[in-house]
Amino acid sequence: MVRNLWAVTIFVAVVAGSTVHSGSEPARAVPGAGLPDAVPIDVAPSDVVSSESATTDIASGSSVWRVPILPGPAQSNRGVATGYDELHPGAAPAGSNDFTCTPTGQHPRPVVLAHGTDATSYRDFAALAPLLADDGYCVFALDYGGAAGADSFGTEDIATSAGQFGDFVDRVRAATGADSVDVVGYSQGATVARYHVNRLGGAEHVHQWVGIASPSYGGVMYGLVPVLSAVPGGARFVEKVTSIAVAQQMQGSEFLTALNAGGDTVPGVRYTTIASRVDEMIQPHTNIALRGPGAVNLVLQDECPGNGSGHFQSVYDPYVLDLVRRALDPTAIPRVRCEFVPIGAGIPEVVLESNS
């Protein structure tokens, strides 16, 4: 979400005449065993022949997606994960995308992960995926919504990305024999997964949706959105200098208004959001919460008052990851205790990443 954000800031400062300041082991086989480096989506995993490439891009109009298979190491830091991903394009989070994995009685539903904006599954889930795999889940993750030839994903039309996510879920179900899956989305990925569930018929085979830092009702993005909304052509400018996906996640966007019209949840699916009061991109933080019947809306600081993790740190914060584990399985034994985390943790890595 931060790529070219400095250009947006300059635009706002020039047009509005002011500088804008800020406020993202049962039955578990070895990942990738016996598989090529990527799984083309038009064939079953068992039919794939070996490839020299680390990934295979699948086009959906102007948007491409891929299934990374080459397993990378587990990481505990976004900056390190991003650096590894840049050196190893198409890396899969450790413990994910083993299409020979068989769900167990304890965890009968595979978990499908959806990354955030301008990212990859490895950059966002190099900590969560191996944790869930170690719990005994079959874990899967795709890279969705990329521009052709780009090295980052989650930039294209969210509705198109949701269709790609749905195709991937179908492949996961076919490979594992599971009737249904649980889905976990981070930032934009939460909206991609919810669009699949709420608008594309995914509720038939999704048991639970978990959204980490979900822009359910849009983000103000460092306080820029209200100013841009008052500037003629502001939203269009955001789309040009960042991406259409960023513009669609702005508070008050036509896309989110349409997605939430008539209710932001649908019957038969369990919904859990995990928010932070100090989320840098989504303020007020209540924009993360869902308002439909049965939604469970967790706030990190209610669970762990001294934890100042925000939008970008959330998927690498051990306590947040424990909240995900407990949302998926209320009987899960916590792995960490509540500890102090300073506000702004992870921001230096994001600044370096956005300017590299």
C-alpha positions in Angstrom: 0.0 0.0 0.0 3.0 2.3 0.5 4.5 2.3 -3.0 4.8 5.8 -4.3 3.0 7.1 -1.2 5.5 9.9 -1.0 4.3 11.1 -4.4 0.7 11.2 -3.1 1.9 13.2 -0.1 3.6 15.8 -2.3 0.5 16.0 -4.5 -1.7 16.7 -1.5 0.8 19.3 -0.1 0.9 21.2 -3.4 -2.8 21.1 -4.2 -4.2 21.6 -0.6 -1.4 24.0 0.4 -0.4 22.0 3.5 1.8 19.0 4.4 -0.1 15.9 5.4 1.3 14.0 8.4 0.7 10.4 9.4 -1.7 9.4 12.3 0.2 -2.3 7.2 2.4 -32.7 13.4 0.0 -35.1 12.2 -0.2 -36.0 8.5 2.0 -33.0 7.5 4.3 -33.8 4.6 7.4 -31.9 3.7 6.4 -28.7 1.8 6.8 -29.0 -1.9 7.9 -32.7 -1.8 7.8 -34.3 -5.2 6.4 -31.2 -6.9 7.9 -28.8 -9.4 8.6 -25.2 -8.5 5.1 -24.0 -9.5 1.7 -25.4 -10.2 0.0 -24.2 -13.4 -3.7 -23.8 -12.6 -5.1 -25.5 -15.6 -3.9 -28.9 -14.5 -4.1 -31.0 -11.4 -1.0 -30.9 -9.2 -0.3 -34.6 -9.8 -0.1 -33.9 -13.6 2.5 -31.2 -13.4 5.8 -31.7 -15.1 9.0 -30.3 -13.8 9.9 -26.7 -14.6 13.0 -24.6 -14.3 10.9 -21.6 -13.4 10.2 -20.8 -9.8 6.6 -19.8 -10.7 4.1 -20.0 -13.4 2.0 -16.9 -14.0 -1.7 -17.4 -15.0 -3.4 -14.5 -16.7 -6.9 -13.3 -15.8 -7.3 -10.5 -18.3 -4.6 -7.9 -17.5 -4.1 -9.4 -14.0 -1.8 -12.4 -13.4 -1.4 -14.8 -10.4 0.7 -17.7 -9.5 1.1 -20.5 -7.0 4.6 -20.4 -5.4 5.9 -23.9 -4.5 9.6 -23.5 -3.8 9.7 -23.3 0.0 11.5 -20.5 1.7 12.6 -20.4 5.3 10.4 -19.2 8.2 11.0 -15.5 9.1 10.1 -13.4 12.1 10.7 -10.0 10.5 9.0 -8.4 7.4 12.2 -6.7 6.3 14.2 -9.9 6.2 11.3 -11.7 4.5 11.1 -9.0 1.8 14.8 -9.2 1.2 14.7 -13.0 0.8 11.7 -12.7 -1.5 13.5 -10.2 -3.7 16.5 -12.6 -4.1 14.3 -15.7 -4.5 11.3 -14.7 -6.6 8.4 -17.1 -6.3 9.3 -18.3 -2.8 6.5 -20.0 -0.9 6.1 -19.5 2.9 7.5 -22.4 4.8 4.9 -25.1 5.4 2.6 -24.0 2.6 1.5 -25.3 -0.8 2.2 -29.0 -0.2 -0.5 -30.5 -2.5 0.1 -33.9 -1.0 -1.0 -32.8 2.4 -4.0 -34.7 3.9 -6.2 -32.8 6.4 -6.6 -34.5 9.8 -9.6 -35.1 12.0 -8.3 -32.4 14.3 -7.9 -29.9 11.5 -10.1 -31.1 8.6 -10.2 -27.8 6.7 -7.2 -26.5 4.8 -6.3 -22.9 5.6 -5.9 -20.6 2.5 -4.0 -17.4 3.0 -4.4 -14.1 1.0 -1.6 -11.5 1.2 -1.9 -7.7 1.2 -1.2 -4.9 -1.2 2.0 -4.7 -3.3 3.3 -7.9 -1.7 3.6 -11.6 -2.1 2.5 -14.5 0.1 6.0 -15.0 1.3 6.5 -11.4 2.3 3.3 -11.4 4.4 3.1 -15.0 5.7 6.6 -16.2 6.2 5.8 -16.3 10.0 2.1 -17.4 10.0 2.2 -20.2 7.5 4.9 -22.3 9.2 3.1 -21.7 12.6 -0.2 -23.1 11.2 1.6 -26.0 9.5 3.3 -26.8 12.8 -0.2 -26.9 14.4 -1.1 -29.6 11.9 -3.0 -27.6 9.2 -2.7 -28.0 5.5 -1.7 -24.5 4.5 -2.0 -22.9 1.1 -1.1 -19.5 -0.3 -1.2 -17.9 -3.8 0.2 -14.6 -5.2 -2.8 -12.8 -6.7 -3.6 -9.7 -8.6 -0.2 -8.9 -10.3 0.5 -6.7 -13.3 2.2 -8.7 -16.1 5.9 -8.7 -15.6 5.8 -7.2 -12.1 7.6 -8.6 -9.1 4.9 -7.7 -6.6 1.3 -8.7 -6.4 -2.0 -7.4 -5.0 -2.1 -4.3 -7.2 -4.9 -5.0 -9.6 -8.7 -4.9 -9.5 -9.9 -6.6 -6.3 -12.9 -8.3 -7.8 -10.7 -9.9 -10.4 -8.3 -11.0 -7.6 -11.2 -12.5 -5.7 -12.0 -14.6 -8.7 -8.4 -15.8 -8.8 -8.6 -16.6 -5.1 -11.7 -18.6 -5.7 -10.0 -20.6 -8.5 -7.2 -21.4 -6.1 -9.6 -22.5 -3.4 -11.2 -24.9 -5.8 -7.8 -26.4 -6.6 -7.0 -26.7 -2.9 -10.3 -28.5 -2.2 -9.8 -30.8 -5.2 -6.2 -31.7 -4.1 -7.0 -32.3 -0.5 -10.5 -33.7 -0.8 -11.8 -31.2 1.7 -15.4 -30.1 1.5 -14.6 -26.6 2.9 -11.7 -24.4 3.9 -10.9 -21.6 6.3 -9.4 -18.4 4.9 -7.1 -15.9 6.5 -6.6 -12.6 4.8 -4.2 -9.7 5.7 -5.0 -6.1 4.7 -6.3 -6.2 1.1 -6.2 -10.0 1.2 -9.0 -9.9 3.8 -11.2 -8.0 1.4 -10.2 -10.3 -1.5 -11.3 -13.3 0.5 -14.5 -11.6 1.7 -15.5 -10.6 -1.8 -15.0 -14.3 -2.8 -17.2 -15.4 0.2 -19.9 -12.7 0.0 -20.2 -12.0 -3.8 -18.8 -15.0 -5.7 -20.5 -17.9 -3.9 -17.6 -18.8 -1.7 -19.8 -19.1 1.3 -20.7 -22.6 0.1 -17.2 -23.9 0.8 -15.7 -21.4 3.3 -16.3 -22.3 6.9 -14.5 -19.4 8.5 -13.0 -16.0 7.4 -10.4 -14.3 9.5 -9.3 -10.8 8.6 -6.1 -9.2 10.0 -6.0 -5.4 9.6 -8.9 -5.7 7.2 -9.9 -2.5 5.4 -13.5 -3.5 5.7 -14.7 0.1 5.5 -11.6 1.5 4.0 -8.4 3.2 5.2 -7.4 6.9 5.5 -3.8 5.9 4.6 -1.8 8.2 6.8 -4.6 10.8 6.8 -4.3 11.3 3.1 -7.7 10.0 2.0 -9.9 12.8 3.5 -7.8 15.4 1.8 -7.6 13.5 -1.5 -11.4 13.0 -1.5 -11.7 16.8 -1.4 -9.4 17.3 -4.4 -10.9 16.9 -7.9 -9.4 13.9 -9.4 -7.7 12.9 -6.2 -8.8 9.2 -6.2 -7.8 8.9 -9.8 -4.4 10.2 -9.0 -4.0 7.6 -6.3 -4.8 4.9 -8.8 -2.2 6.2 -11.2 0.7 6.6 -8.8 -0.1 3.5 -6.7 -2.6 1.0 -8.0 -6.3 0.4 -8.6 -6.3 -1.9 -5.6 -5.1 1.0 -3.3 -7.8 3.3 -4.7 -10.4 0.6 -4.1 -9.4 0.4 -0.4 -9.8 4.1 0.3 -12.5 5.0 2.9 -15.7 5.7 1.0 -14.6 4.1 -2.2 -17.3 2.9 -4.6 -15.9 -0.6 -4.4 -16.2 -1.0 -0.7 -19.6 0.7 -0.6 -20.9 -1.8 -3.1 -19.3 -4.8 -1.3 -20.8 -3.8 2.0 -24.2 -2.9 0.6 -27.0 -5.0 2.1 -24.7 -6.3 4.9 -21.0 -7.1 5.2 -21.5 -10.7 6.2 -23.5 -13.6 4.8 -25.2 -16.5 6.6 -23.3 -19.7 7.3 -19.8 -18.3 7.6 -17.9 -17.4 10.8 -16.2 -14.0 10.6 -13.4 -12.7 12.8 -11.5 -9.4 12.5 -8.3 -8.6 14.3 -7.7 -4.8 14.6 -5.2 -2.5 16.2 -6.2 0.8 17.7 -2.9 2.2 16.3 -3.3 0.9 12.7 -1.4 3.3 10.6 -3.5 2.8 7.4 -7.0 2.3 8.8 -8.4 5.0 11.0 -10.6 5.0 12.8 -9.7 1.4 13.7 -13.4 0.7 13.9 -13.4 0.7 10.1 -11.8 -2.8 10.4 -14.7 -4.3 12.3 -17.6 -6.0 10.5 -21.1 -5.0 11.5 -23.1 -8.0 10.3 -24.7 -10.7 12.5 -22.3 -13.0 14.2 -19.1 -11.2 13.4 -16.4 -11.3 16.2 -14.3 -8.2 16.2 -11.1 -8.4 18.3 -9.0 -5.4 19.1 -5.3 -6.2 19.9 -5.0 -3.8 22.7 -8.1 -5.2 24.4 -6.3 -8.6 24.5 -2.8 -7.3 25.2 -2.9 -3.6 26.4 0.9 -3.0 26.0 1.1 -4.2 22.4 1.5 -1.2 20.0 1.7 -3.2 16.8 -0.1 -1.6 13.9 -1.0 -2.4 10.4 2.4 -3.4 9.0 3.7 -5.2 12.1 0.6 -7.3 12.7 1.4 -10.3 10.6 4.8 -10.6 12.3 3.6 -9.9 15.8 3.6 -13.2 17.8 0.5 -12.2 19.8 -1.5 -11.4 16.7 -0.5 -14.7 15.2 -1.7 -16.4 18.4 -5.1 -14.6 18.0 -5.3 -16.1 14.5 -4.6 -19.6 15.8 -7.2 -19.2 18.5 -9.8 -17.8 16.0 -9.3 -20.9 13.8 -9.3 -23.3 16.8 -10.5 -22.0 20.1 -8.8 -25.0 21.8 -5.4 -23.9 20.5 -2.8 -23.5 23.3 -1.3 -20.0 23.3 2.4 -20.0 22.4 3.3 -16.5 23.7 2.4 -14.2 26.5 1.3 -10.5 26.3 4.5 -8.4 26.0 5.2 -4.7 25.4 5.6 -3.7 21.7 6.3 0.0 21.0 4.0 1.9 18.7 5.6 2.1 15.2 7.3 -1.2 15.4 8.0 -2.4 11.9 7.7 1.1 10.3 11.4 1.5 9.5 11.4 -1.7 7.5 8.3 -0.5 5.5 9.9 2.8 4.7 13.1 1.1 3.5 11.0 -1.4 1.5 9.0 1.3 -0.2 12.1 3.3 -1.2 14.2 0.3 -2.3 
